[in-house]
Amino acid sequence: MRRVRAALASLLVSLPLLAAEPPATPSFRAVRATSVPVIDGDLSDPVWQTAPEITSFTQHDPDDGKPATQRTVVKVAYDDQAIYIAARMDDSKPVTTVLGRRDTNLQSDWFRIYIDSQHDRLSGTGFWVNPSSVQIDMQLYNDIYDDWNWDAVWKSVAKIVPGGWVVEVRIPYSQLRFPERPNQVWGINFARRTQSNKETDWLVNTPKEQSIHPERSLELMPYGVARSDLTTPVPAGDPFTRASAYKMDGGVDVKFGISSNLTLTGTINPDFGQVEVDPAVLNLSQFETFFPEKRPFFTEGASIFNAYGNGPANFRASFNFYPPRMFYSRRIGRSPQGTSNISYDFIDAPSQTTILGAAKITGKIGNGWSVGALDAITDSERARYEAGSLRYSQQVRRSTATRASECW
């Protein structure tokens, strides 16, 4: 990694890719560490004495575009195993810090690191540290989204010192993704949050008043997945279970900007393997268990489908009143429901319902109207049974189509 270049702020906020004239990109050089710095919050290591200073932060809040009120100095180094970052945040007021759980955005001071190691200005990783050494890490993707469920293996130590606080960070290359090249050019940006005066400073700042031009876009995201199932031991006499089974699958997600305000989103044979598993629930009531929706296709634009009946007119202070749920997307693709009353010795039943395809239109039209329309179709699922000498199959879920629409 010979150079580390500051990325356009498009990695960090949602606007710059649409900017008419992107700001000039500053460039900085990282130094090779001849001796590994000790991550202890003490910046007396030899590498920090020779590394160039990165300064000139700009306010984003509260006075957008003005110089930062407090000085921030950042230095970057590297070796064959990791990238190292040191920072000193001067503060004329007492440092604000809180001790809390990891990945919790506490009301405290923060130093934030954003790295675009692919240098594609669309994806990256974020690493935050507060003065109590509380860590937050996240993945950045599709230019405007972040995933805080990602937990990287990295090290940081922060210390409060006279006149401010300091932080040292070590991020192993194993936690980043970048191409094999003799010279590495990465996008990088730094931000600082000062809680005492509610100030947020960026090394590369995108002004709030920067003019943008909405664009129609087309995005295609194909995927392929391979799966292997290994069973040990195989139940004696089970005709359906194999010691090993292999399967390959694929699909594609599509997003098209019909206009600057309307978006068509579609998916064919979607895969939601990145979504975390629902917690185990024992439901002894006659009511359905409602799980939160976390599948990306259904969460995007979900506020339009959930907004019906949630206006101020339905607010009832001090009363247990909730508006009716008009649309529950988790029923689309839920587990097959038809095997509970069948007697059998062995069964081969699908654990999930295949979503063949889905599409939706969300956005706004003239005169303040918000619109949303969704259509999805699932496959017909069958289970195989063996009872004594009889072997047969039965449909456990019919092919269904689900439609929902909102206009308000």
KEKE-3310 file (N, C-alpha, C; in steps of 0.2 Angstrom, whole numbers, plus 5000, padded with zeros to 4 digits):
npx = (5004:5006:5001:4988:4974:4962:4945:4932:4918:4907:4908:4904:4892:4876:4875:4886:4888:4879:4882:4885:4898:4910:4920:4937:4949:4959:4975:4985:4999:5004:5015:5028:5030:5044:5046:5034:5021:5015:5000:4993:4988:4998:5007:5021:5028:5041:5037:5026:5032:5038:5028:5017:5007:4989:4978:4967:4952:4935:4920:4904:4893:4890:4891:4891:4904:4913:4929:4935:4932:4941:4957:4962:4973:4979:4987:4994:5000:5008:5011:5017:5006:4995:4986:4989:4983:4984:4978:4975:4964:4962:4954:4947:4937:4931:4933:4920:4913:4907:4905:4900:4891:4898:4896:4886:4879:4884:4881:4893:4910:4918:4929:4930:4933:4934:4935:4939:4944:4943:4942:4931:4922:4909:4908:4914:4922:4918:4925:4924:4929:4927:4932:4932:4936:4926:4920:4914:4909:4907:4900:4900:4889:4883:4884:4875:4871:4873:4879:4878:4879:4890:4905:4921:4938:4949:4960:4960:4964:4960:4964:4962:4969:4979:4971:4964:4961:4967:4970:4974:4974:4973:4971:4969:4974:4967:4954:4949:4945:4953:4961:4974:4989:5004:5005:4995:4980:4969:4953:4950:4943:4941:4932:4926:4917:4911:4905:4902:4899:4891:4897:4902:4915:4923:4936:4936:4923:4906:4897:4881:4873:4876:4873:4862:4858:4844:4845:4840:4842:4849:4851:4859:4860:4867:4868:4876:4876:4882:4879:4881:4876:4880:4877:4878:4875:4868:4851:4845:4837:4831:4824:4826:4836:4853:4871:4878:4874:4873:4870:4867:4863:4855:4851:4844:4844:4835:4835:4827:4826:4811:4807:4813:4807:4801:4803:4807:4808:4815:4816:4822:4821:4826:4839:4841:4852:4861:4854:4850:4846:4829:4825:4822:4805:4792:4776:4761:4749:4734:4737:4746:4764:4773:4787:4801:4804:4818:4823:4832:4825:4812:4813:4817:4809:4799:4792:4782:4772:4769:4764:4750:4737:4744:4745:4744:4731:4727:4733:4733:4735:4741:4733:4731:4732:4733:4736:4728:4737:4740:4747:4758:4774:4781:4774:4776:4784:4785:4788:4782:4766:4759:4761:4758:4747:4749:4752:4768:4783:4795:4801:4803:4803:4801:4810:4808:4799:4800:4803:4798:4798:4798:4791:4791:4784:4789:4788:4785:4772:4764:4758:4760:4758:4761:4766:4764:4767:4766:4770:4771:4776:4776:4783:4775:4776:4781:4780:4789:4784:4786:4777:4777:4776:4772:4775:4774:4769:4765:4757:4762:4762:4753:4756:4757:4751:4755:4749:4750:4746:4748:4742:4744)
npy = (4994:5009:5021:5031:5037:5051:5048:5053:5060:5053:5040:5041:5049:5051:5059:5064:5056:5061:5074:5088:5094:5086:5088:5093:5080:5077:5071:5059:5052:5036:5030:5017:5006:5003:4998:4989:4998:5000:4997:5006:5018:5028:5039:5040:5031:5027:5027:5036:5048:5051:5050:5059:5073:5074:5086:5100:5099:5100:5108:5100:5100:5112:5123:5122:5119:5128:5130:5118:5120:5114:5107:5093:5080:5068:5053:5040:5024:5009:4991:4974:4967:4975:4990:5006:5018:5034:5047:5063:5072:5088:5098:5111:5110:5099:5082:5072:5057:5040:5024:5009:4996:4987:4993:5002:5018:5029:5044:5053:5059:5055:5046:5043:5032:5029:5017:5014:5001:4994:5005:5009:5018:5015:5005:4999:5000:5004:5011:5015:5024:5029:5040:5031:5019:5012:5002:5003:4995:4993:4988:4996:4999:4999:5012:5021:5013:5005:4992:4987:4975:4968:4962:4966:4960:4969:4981:4994:5008:5021:5036:5048:5064:5078:5092:5086:5071:5055:5042:5026:5014:4998:4989:4974:4967:4956:4959:4967:4970:4969:4972:4962:4971:4979:4992:5001:5010:5018:5023:5035:5042:5053:5057:5067:5068:5079:5080:5090:5102:5099:5096:5091:5086:5084:5076:5076:5085:5085:5098:5104:5112:5108:5107:5095:5083:5074:5057:5045:5028:5011:4996:4980:4966:4951:4935:4920:4904:4891:4876:4864:4850:4840:4825:4817:4804:4795:4792:4776:4767:4778:4784:4796:4804:4808:4805:4816:4830:4841:4857:4870:4887:4902:4919:4935:4953:4968:4985:4999:5016:5023:5036:5052:5051:5039:5022:5006:4990:4974:4956:4940:4924:4926:4927:4926:4923:4931:4937:4938:4924:4921:4924:4910:4906:4901:4899:4898:4903:4907:4916:4923:4923:4937:4942:4953:4961:4958:4956:4962:4966:4967:4977:4989:5004:5000:5008:5015:5005:5002:5013:5016:5021:5026:5039:5055:5057:5045:5044:5039:5045:5037:5026:5009:5007:5002:5004:4994:4981:4982:4976:4962:4958:4946:4935:4932:4919:4912:4897:4881:4875:4863:4850:4845:4837:4824:4807:4798:4789:4793:4808:4820:4836:4852:4866:4879:4891:4894:4909:4914:4925:4943:4960:4978:4994:5010:5026:5044:5054:5068:5082:5078:5065:5048:5033:5015:4999:4981:4965:4948:4931:4914:4897:4881:4870:4853:4839:4824:4807:4793:4779:4765:4753:4761:4775:4791:4808:4824:4840:4854:4867:4878:4886:4903:4920:4936:4952:4969:4986:5003:5020:5036)
npz = (5000:4994:4993:5001:4997:4999:4998:4987:4995:4992:4996:5009:5011:5004:4993:4983:4971:4962:4960:4951:4949:4955:4971:4971:4974:4988:4991:5000:5008:5014:5027:5027:5041:5049:5062:5071:5077:5094:5100:5110:5114:5115:5107:5104:5097:5085:5071:5071:5073:5061:5051:5039:5043:5043:5041:5042:5043:5040:5045:5045:5053:5066:5057:5042:5030:5036:5044:5055:5073:5082:5083:5073:5071:5060:5057:5045:5043:5038:5036:5032:5036:5041:5042:5050:5060:5068:5079:5085:5094:5098:5111:5119:5129:5142:5138:5131:5135:5135:5142:5134:5126:5112:5095:5098:5096:5105:5115:5114:5111:5096:5085:5068:5055:5038:5025:5008:5001:4989:4981:4973:4975:4980:4989:5005:5022:5039:5053:5070:5085:5102:5116:5126:5121:5115:5102:5085:5070:5053:5037:5021:5007:4991:4989:4998:5009:5025:5035:5051:5057:5054:5061:5063:5066:5074:5082:5094:5104:5115:5123:5136:5136:5142:5136:5126:5117:5112:5099:5094:5081:5074:5059:5052:5036:5033:5036:5027:5009:4994:4978:4971:4969:4963:4968:4979:4979:4989:4994:5007:5022:5035:5050:5064:5079:5090:5105:5115:5109:5098:5086:5070:5060:5045:5035:5021:5015:5011:5005:5012:5004:4992:4975:4967:4954:4950:4944:4932:4934:4931:4938:4940:4948:4949:4956:4962:4971:4980:4988:5001:5010:5023:5032:5047:5059:5046:5047:5050:5038:5032:5017:5011:5016:5013:5014:5009:5000:4986:4980:4968:4964:4958:4954:4951:4955:4952:4948:4943:4938:4936:4935:4942:4954:4956:4958:4951:4958:4956:4958:4955:4959:4973:4985:5002:5011:5018:5028:5045:5057:5063:5080:5092:5095:5106:5103:5111:5109:5101:5091:5077:5076:5075:5066:5064:5048:5038:5026:5012:5000:5003:5014:5009:5005:5013:5022:5015:5013:5026:5031:5031:5040:5051:5055:5063:5067:5073:5085:5102:5116:5131:5129:5125:5110:5094:5076:5063:5056:5039:5029:5029:5026:5029:5027:5014:5006:5018:5029:5023:5027:5028:5034:5047:5051:5046:5046:5046:5043:5038:5031:5018:5018:5012:5019:5017:5008:4991:4983:4968:4960:4962:4962:4963:4964:4970:4977:4974:4967:4958:4967:4980:4983:4989:4983:4982:4976:4976:4970:4971:4968:4973:4974:4970:4983:4987:4998:5002:5007:5018:5023:5031:5019:5010:4999:4995:4988:4993:4991:5000:5000:4990:4974:4975:4973:4978:4982:4984:4988:4989:4991:4996)
capx = (5000:5011:4998:4982:4971:4956:4940:4926:4913:4902:4908:4902:4886:4872:4874:4890:4888:4874:4884:4887:4905:4913:4926:4944:4951:4966:4979:4990:5004:5005:5022:5029:5032:5050:5045:5027:5019:5012:4993:4992:4986:5004:5009:5028:5031:5045:5033:5022:5037:5039:5022:5015:5001:4983:4974:4962:4946:4930:4913:4898:4888:4883:4892:4893:4909:4918:4935:4934:4934:4946:4962:4962:4978:4978:4993:4993:5006:5006:5017:5014:5000:4990:4986:4989:4980:4984:4974:4975:4959:4962:4948:4947:4933:4932:4931:4914:4914:4902:4906:4894:4892:4900:4891:4881:4881:4883:4881:4900:4915:4919:4934:4928:4938:4930:4940:4936:4950:4942:4943:4926:4917:4903:4908:4919:4921:4919:4928:4923:4931:4926:4937:4932:4938:4921:4921:4908:4912:4901:4901:4896:4888:4878:4885:4872:4869:4878:4877:4881:4879:4897:4910:4928:4943:4953:4962:4960:4965:4960:4966:4961:4976:4978:4970:4960:4961:4971:4967:4978:4970:4976:4966:4973:4972:4962:4947:4948:4945:4956:4964:4982:4992:5010:5004:4988:4977:4963:4949:4949:4940:4940:4927:4926:4911:4913:4898:4900:4896:4887:4901:4904:4920:4926:4942:4933:4916:4901:4892:4874:4869:4879:4867:4862:4853:4842:4846:4837:4848:4848:4856:4858:4865:4866:4871:4877:4877:4883:4877:4883:4873:4883:4873:4881:4875:4862:4846:4844:4830:4828:4826:4827:4842:4860:4877:4880:4870:4875:4865:4869:4857:4857:4846:4846:4840:4835:4832:4827:4823:4806:4808:4817:4804:4798:4808:4805:4813:4813:4820:4820:4824:4830:4843:4842:4856:4864:4849:4851:4840:4825:4826:4817:4799:4787:4770:4756:4743:4730:4738:4752:4770:4775:4794:4803:4806:4825:4825:4833:4820:4806:4814:4818:4803:4794:4788:4776:4767:4767:4761:4743:4733:4749:4745:4743:4724:4726:4737:4729:4740:4739:4729:4734:4729:4738:4732:4728:4742:4737:4752:4764:4777:4785:4770:4778:4790:4786:4789:4776:4762:4754:4763:4757:4742:4750:4756:4773:4789:4800:4798:4807:4799:4805:4810:4806:4795:4804:4800:4800:4800:4794:4792:4787:4786:4788:4790:4780:4770:4763:4753:4762:4755:4766:4763:4768:4763:4771:4768:4776:4774:4780:4782:4772:4781:4779:4784:4788:4783:4786:4773:4777:4778:4769:4778:4770:4771:4759:4758:4762:4760:4751:4759:4753:4753:4753:4749:4749:4747:4746:4742:4741)
capy = (5000:5014:5028:5031:5043:5052:5047:5058:5059:5048:5034:5043:5052:5049:5064:5066:5053:5065:5080:5091:5095:5083:5092:5090:5075:5078:5065:5058:5046:5032:5028:5010:5006:4999:4994:4989:5003:4997:5000:5007:5025:5032:5041:5041:5026:5030:5029:5042:5054:5053:5050:5066:5075:5075:5090:5104:5096:5105:5107:5098:5103:5115:5128:5118:5122:5132:5126:5115:5124:5111:5104:5086:5078:5060:5050:5034:5020:5002:4986:4969:4964:4979:4997:5009:5025:5037:5053:5067:5077:5094:5100:5116:5108:5092:5077:5069:5050:5035:5017:5006:4990:4988:4994:5007:5025:5033:5051:5054:5061:5049:5047:5039:5030:5025:5015:5011:4998:4993:5011:5009:5024:5012:5000:5001:4998:5010:5010:5021:5023:5034:5040:5025:5013:5008:5001:5002:4994:4993:4988:5001:4996:5002:5019:5024:5009:5002:4986:4987:4968:4965:4963:4964:4959:4975:4984:5001:5010:5028:5039:5056:5067:5085:5096:5082:5064:5052:5035:5022:5009:4993:4986:4969:4967:4951:4961:4971:4967:4974:4968:4961:4975:4981:4999:5001:5016:5017:5029:5035:5048:5053:5061:5068:5071:5083:5080:5096:5108:5095:5098:5085:5088:5079:5078:5078:5086:5087:5103:5102:5115:5106:5105:5088:5082:5067:5053:5038:5023:5004:4992:4973:4962:4944:4931:4913:4901:4884:4873:4857:4847:4834:4822:4811:4799:4795:4788:4769:4766:4784:4784:4803:4808:4806:4808:4822:4833:4847:4861:4876:4891:4909:4924:4942:4958:4973:4991:5004:5022:5025:5043:5054:5050:5032:5017:4999:4985:4967:4951:4933:4918:4929:4923:4930:4920:4936:4939:4934:4920:4924:4920:4905:4908:4896:4902:4894:4906:4906:4922:4922:4926:4942:4943:4959:4960:4960:4954:4968:4967:4970:4982:4995:5007:4997:5014:5016:5000:5002:5020:5017:5021:5028:5046:5058:5056:5038:5044:5039:5045:5033:5020:5004:5007:5001:5003:4987:4980:4981:4972:4959:4955:4940:4929:4930:4915:4909:4890:4878:4875:4858:4844:4844:4832:4818:4802:4795:4786:4797:4814:4825:4842:4859:4870:4886:4892:4897:4915:4914:4932:4949:4967:4983:5001:5014:5033:5049:5057:5075:5084:5075:5058:5043:5027:5009:4993:4975:4959:4942:4924:4909:4891:4876:4865:4847:4835:4816:4804:4786:4776:4758:4751:4766:4781:4796:4815:4829:4847:4857:4874:4879:4892:4909:4926:4941:4958:4974:4992:5009:5026:5040)
capz = (5000:4994:4994:5003:4994:5001:4993:4987:5001:4990:5000:5016:5011:4999:4988:4978:4964:4958:4960:4944:4949:4962:4973:4970:4979:4991:4991:5005:5007:5021:5027:5029:5048:5050:5068:5072:5083:5099:5100:5117:5115:5116:5100:5104:5093:5080:5065:5071:5072:5054:5047:5038:5047:5039:5045:5038:5043:5038:5048:5042:5058:5064:5052:5036:5026:5039:5047:5062:5078:5086:5078:5073:5067:5059:5053:5043:5042:5036:5035:5028:5039:5043:5041:5057:5060:5074:5078:5091:5094:5103:5114:5124:5134:5144:5133:5133:5134:5139:5141:5132:5122:5105:5090:5100:5094:5111:5115:5116:5106:5091:5079:5063:5049:5032:5020:5002:4999:4982:4977:4968:4977:4981:4995:5010:5028:5043:5060:5075:5092:5106:5121:5131:5117:5112:5095:5080:5064:5048:5030:5017:5001:4986:4990:5003:5014:5029:5039:5057:5060:5053:5066:5061:5071:5074:5088:5095:5111:5116:5130:5137:5138:5143:5130:5121:5117:5106:5098:5089:5078:5069:5055:5048:5029:5032:5037:5021:5003:4989:4973:4971:4964:4966:4971:4981:4980:4992:4996:5014:5024:5042:5053:5071:5082:5097:5108:5119:5104:5093:5080:5066:5056:5040:5031:5015:5017:5005:5008:5012:4999:4985:4970:4964:4949:4950:4938:4931:4934:4930:4942:4939:4953:4949:4961:4962:4977:4980:4995:5002:5016:5026:5037:5051:5055:5042:5050:5047:5034:5029:5010:5008:5018:5010:5018:5007:4995:4984:4976:4965:4962:4956:4953:4949:4958:4947:4951:4938:4940:4931:4935:4947:4960:4956:4957:4950:4960:4955:4960:4952:4963:4977:4990:5008:5015:5022:5033:5052:5058:5068:5087:5093:5099:5108:5103:5113:5109:5094:5087:5073:5078:5070:5066:5060:5041:5037:5019:5009:4995:5007:5018:5005:5003:5017:5025:5011:5014:5033:5033:5031:5047:5056:5055:5070:5069:5076:5091:5108:5122:5137:5128:5121:5103:5088:5070:5060:5051:5033:5025:5033:5021:5031:5025:5008:5007:5024:5029:5021:5033:5028:5036:5054:5053:5042:5049:5042:5046:5036:5027:5015:5017:5011:5025:5016:5001:4986:4980:4961:4958:4965:4959:4967:4962:4976:4976:4974:4961:4959:4972:4987:4984:4989:4980:4982:4973:4976:4967:4972:4967:4976:4970:4973:4987:4989:5003:5001:5014:5018:5029:5030:5012:5005:4998:4991:4989:4994:4991:5006:4999:4983:4971:4976:4971:4983:4979:4989:4985:4994:4988:5001)
cpx = (5004:5007:4991:4978:4964:4951:4935:4921:4907:4902:4904:4895:4882:4872:4879:4890:4884:4877:4887:4895:4908:4919:4932:4946:4958:4969:4984:4994:5005:5013:5023:5032:5038:5049:5037:5025:5014:5005:4991:4990:4992:5007:5017:5032:5035:5041:5029:5026:5038:5034:5019:5008:4995:4979:4969:4955:4941:4923:4908:4892:4892:4884:4895:4898:4914:4923:4932:4936:4940:4951:4962:4968:4978:4985:4992:4999:5003:5013:5014:5008:4994:4991:4985:4987:4981:4981:4974:4969:4960:4955:4949:4942:4934:4929:4925:4914:4909:4905:4900:4896:4894:4894:4885:4883:4879:4884:4888:4904:4916:4925:4932:4932:4933:4935:4937:4942:4949:4943:4937:4921:4910:4902:4914:4918:4922:4921:4927:4926:4929:4931:4937:4934:4933:4921:4914:4912:4906:4904:4897:4896:4883:4878:4881:4870:4875:4875:4881:4882:4886:4901:4917:4932:4949:4955:4962:4961:4965:4961:4964:4967:4974:4977:4966:4961:4965:4968:4972:4974:4975:4971:4970:4970:4967:4955:4945:4948:4948:4960:4972:4985:4999:5009:4996:4986:4970:4959:4949:4947:4940:4935:4928:4920:4913:4906:4896:4897:4892:4890:4903:4909:4922:4932:4940:4925:4912:4896:4885:4870:4872:4873:4868:4857:4851:4843:4842:4843:4845:4853:4854:4863:4863:4870:4871:4878:4878:4882:4879:4880:4877:4879:4877:4878:4868:4857:4845:4837:4827:4829:4827:4833:4849:4865:4879:4876:4873:4870:4868:4863:4859:4850:4849:4841:4841:4832:4833:4823:4818:4806:4812:4814:4801:4803:4805:4810:4810:4818:4818:4824:4828:4833:4844:4847:4860:4860:4850:4845:4836:4826:4820:4811:4794:4780:4764:4749:4739:4732:4745:4758:4772:4783:4795:4805:4813:4827:4826:4828:4814:4806:4814:4811:4797:4789:4782:4770:4765:4764:4754:4740:4738:4749:4744:4736:4723:4730:4732:4734:4737:4734:4733:4731:4734:4734:4733:4734:4739:4741:4757:4768:4781:4780:4772:4784:4791:4786:4782:4772:4758:4756:4762:4753:4743:4754:4761:4779:4795:4797:4804:4803:4803:4804:4808:4802:4799:4800:4803:4802:4795:4796:4788:4789:4784:4791:4784:4778:4767:4758:4754:4759:4761:4762:4767:4764:4768:4767:4773:4773:4778:4778:4778:4776:4777:4783:4783:4788:4784:4782:4773:4780:4775:4773:4774:4772:4764:4761:4757:4761:4759:4755:4754:4756:4751:4754:4747:4750:4745:4746:4740:4745)
cpy = (5006:5021:5026:5037:5044:5052:5053:5056:5055:5042:5035:5046:5050:5053:5064:5062:5057:5072:5082:5091:5092:5087:5089:5085:5076:5071:5065:5052:5043:5030:5021:5010:5001:4995:4995:4994:4999:5000:5000:5014:5030:5033:5043:5036:5030:5032:5035:5049:5056:5053:5057:5067:5076:5079:5094:5100:5102:5103:5105:5100:5106:5120:5125:5122:5127:5128:5124:5119:5121:5108:5097:5084:5070:5058:5042:5030:5013:4997:4980:4965:4968:4986:5000:5016:5028:5044:5056:5072:5082:5096:5105:5114:5101:5087:5073:5061:5046:5028:5013:4999:4992:4989:4998:5014:5029:5040:5053:5057:5054:5051:5041:5038:5026:5023:5012:5007:4995:4999:5011:5015:5021:5008:5002:4998:5005:5007:5016:5019:5030:5034:5035:5019:5009:5008:5001:5001:4992:4991:4993:4998:5000:5009:5023:5020:5007:4997:4986:4980:4965:4967:4961:4963:4964:4977:4991:5003:5018:5030:5046:5058:5074:5088:5092:5075:5061:5045:5032:5016:5004:4989:4981:4969:4961:4953:4966:4967:4972:4969:4967:4965:4977:4988:4999:5008:5015:5023:5029:5042:5047:5058:5062:5071:5073:5084:5087:5102:5105:5097:5091:5088:5082:5081:5080:5079:5088:5092:5102:5106:5113:5104:5098:5088:5075:5063:5047:5033:5016:5000:4985:4970:4955:4941:4923:4910:4894:4881:4866:4855:4841:4831:4817:4810:4799:4790:4782:4769:4772:4784:4791:4806:4804:4809:4814:4824:4840:4851:4868:4880:4898:4913:4931:4947:4964:4979:4996:5010:5024:5032:5045:5052:5043:5027:5010:4994:4978:4962:4944:4928:4922:4925:4928:4927:4925:4938:4935:4930:4923:4920:4915:4907:4902:4899:4897:4897:4905:4912:4920:4926:4931:4944:4950:4957:4963:4959:4961:4970:4970:4975:4989:4998:5004:5002:5015:5011:5000:5008:5021:5016:5023:5035:5049:5057:5050:5038:5044:5039:5041:5028:5015:5003:5007:5000:4996:4987:4977:4976:4969:4955:4948:4934:4927:4926:4912:4901:4887:4876:4868:4851:4841:4838:4825:4813:4799:4793:4790:4802:4818:4831:4848:4863:4877:4886:4896:4903:4915:4920:4937:4955:4972:4990:5006:5021:5038:5052:5064:5076:5081:5068:5053:5037:5021:5003:4987:4969:4953:4936:4919:4902:4886:4871:4859:4843:4827:4813:4796:4783:4769:4756:4756:4772:4785:4803:4819:4836:4850:4864:4875:4885:4897:4915:4931:4948:4963:4981:4997:5015:5031:5047)
cpz = (5000:4995:4997:5001:4997:4996:4993:4992:4999:4994:5007:5017:5005:4993:4982:4972:4960:4957:4953:4944:4955:4964:4972:4976:4981:4991:4997:5005:5014:5021:5030:5036:5048:5056:5069:5078:5088:5100:5108:5119:5116:5109:5100:5100:5087:5073:5065:5072:5065:5049:5045:5041:5042:5044:5041:5038:5042:5042:5043:5046:5063:5058:5046:5032:5029:5042:5054:5067:5083:5081:5079:5068:5066:5055:5051:5041:5040:5036:5031:5030:5040:5041:5048:5056:5067:5073:5085:5090:5100:5105:5120:5130:5136:5139:5135:5131:5138:5137:5140:5128:5115:5100:5093:5099:5100:5110:5118:5110:5102:5086:5074:5057:5044:5027:5014:4999:4992:4978:4971:4970:4979:4987:4999:5017:5033:5050:5065:5081:5096:5112:5126:5127:5115:5105:5091:5074:5059:5041:5026:5010:4997:4987:4996:5009:5018:5033:5045:5060:5059:5059:5064:5067:5070:5081:5089:5102:5111:5123:5130:5139:5139:5137:5125:5122:5111:5105:5093:5087:5073:5066:5051:5041:5028:5033:5031:5014:4998:4984:4974:4966:4967:4970:4973:4982:4983:4993:5004:5016:5032:5045:5061:5073:5089:5100:5112:5115:5098:5086:5076:5061:5051:5037:5024:5016:5011:5008:5007:5006:4992:4981:4967:4959:4949:4944:4938:4930:4933:4934:4941:4944:4953:4954:4960:4969:4977:4987:4995:5009:5018:5032:5041:5058:5051:5045:5046:5044:5031:5022:5007:5010:5015:5014:5016:5001:4993:4979:4974:4963:4960:4955:4951:4953:4953:4950:4945:4940:4934:4930:4941:4954:4961:4954:4956:4953:4959:4957:4957:4956:4968:4983:4996:5013:5020:5028:5040:5053:5064:5075:5088:5097:5100:5108:5105:5113:5102:5089:5083:5077:5073:5071:5062:5053:5040:5030:5015:5004:4998:5011:5015:5003:5008:5021:5022:5013:5022:5035:5034:5038:5053:5057:5062:5072:5073:5083:5097:5114:5128:5136:5124:5115:5098:5082:5067:5056:5044:5028:5029:5028:5022:5029:5018:5008:5014:5024:5027:5028:5033:5030:5043:5055:5049:5046:5044:5046:5044:5031:5024:5013:5016:5017:5024:5009:4997:4983:4973:4958:4962:4962:4963:4964:4968:4974:4977:4967:4963:4965:4979:4988:4984:4987:4981:4980:4973:4974:4968:4971:4970:4973:4974:4976:4988:4994:5001:5007:5012:5024:5028:5023:5007:5005:4993:4992:4990:4994:4998:5006:4991:4980:4972:4974:4976:4980:4985:4986:4990:4990:4993:5000)
residu = (MET:ARG:ARG:VAL:ARG:ALA:ALA:LEU:ALA:SER:LEU:LEU:VAL:SER:LEU:PRO:LEU:LEU:ALA:ALA:GLU:PRO:PRO:ALA:THR:PRO:SER:PHE:ARG:ALA:VAL:ARG:ALA:THR:SER:VAL:PRO:VAL:ILE:ASP:GLY:ASP:LEU:SER:ASP:PRO:VAL:TRP:GLN:THR:ALA:PRO:GLU:ILE:THR:SER:PHE:THR:GLN:HIS:ASP:PRO:ASP:ASP:GLY:LYS:PRO:ALA:THR:GLN:ARG:THR:VAL:VAL:LYS:VAL:ALA:TYR:ASP:ASP:GLN:ALA:ILE:TYR:ILE:ALA:ALA:ARG:MET:ASP:ASP:SER:LYS:PRO:VAL:THR:THR:VAL:LEU:GLY:ARG:ARG:ASP:THR:ASN:LEU:GLN:SER:ASP:TRP:PHE:ARG:ILE:TYR:ILE:ASP:SER:GLN:HIS:ASP:ARG:LEU:SER:GLY:THR:GLY:PHE:TRP:VAL:ASN:PRO:SER:SER:VAL:GLN:ILE:ASP:MET:GLN:LEU:TYR:ASN:ASP:ILE:TYR:ASP:ASP:TRP:ASN:TRP:ASP:ALA:VAL:TRP:LYS:SER:VAL:ALA:LYS:ILE:VAL:PRO:GLY:GLY:TRP:VAL:VAL:GLU:VAL:ARG:ILE:PRO:TYR:SER:GLN:LEU:ARG:PHE:PRO:GLU:ARG:PRO:ASN:GLN:VAL:TRP:GLY:ILE:ASN:PHE:ALA:ARG:ARG:THR:GLN:SER:ASN:LYS:GLU:THR:ASP:TRP:LEU:VAL:ASN:THR:PRO:LYS:GLU:GLN:SER:ILE:HIS:PRO:GLU:ARG:SER:LEU:GLU:LEU:MET:PRO:TYR:GLY:VAL:ALA:ARG:SER:ASP:LEU:THR:THR:PRO:VAL:PRO:ALA:GLY:ASP:PRO:PHE:THR:ARG:ALA:SER:ALA:TYR:LYS:MET:ASP:GLY:GLY:VAL:ASP:VAL:LYS:PHE:GLY:ILE:SER:SER:ASN:LEU:THR:LEU:THR:GLY:THR:ILE:ASN:PRO:ASP:PHE:GLY:GLN:VAL:GLU:VAL:ASP:PRO:ALA:VAL:LEU:ASN:LEU:SER:GLN:PHE:GLU:THR:PHE:PHE:PRO:GLU:LYS:ARG:PRO:PHE:PHE:THR:GLU:GLY:ALA:SER:ILE:PHE:ASN:ALA:TYR:GLY:ASN:GLY:PRO:ALA:ASN:PHE:ARG:ALA:SER:PHE:ASN:PHE:TYR:PRO:PRO:ARG:MET:PHE:TYR:SER:ARG:ARG:ILE:GLY:ARG:SER:PRO:GLN:GLY:THR:SER:ASN:ILE:SER:TYR:ASP:PHE:ILE:ASP:ALA:PRO:SER:GLN:THR:THR:ILE:LEU:GLY:ALA:ALA:LYS:ILE:THR:GLY:LYS:ILE:GLY:ASN:GLY:TRP:SER:VAL:GLY:ALA:LEU:ASP:ALA:ILE:THR:ASP:SER:GLU:ARG:ALA:ARG:TYR:GLU:ALA:GLY:SER:LEU:ARG:TYR:SER:GLN:GLN:VAL:ARG:ARG:SER:THR:ALA:THR:ARG:ALA:SER:GLU:CYS:TRP)
# end
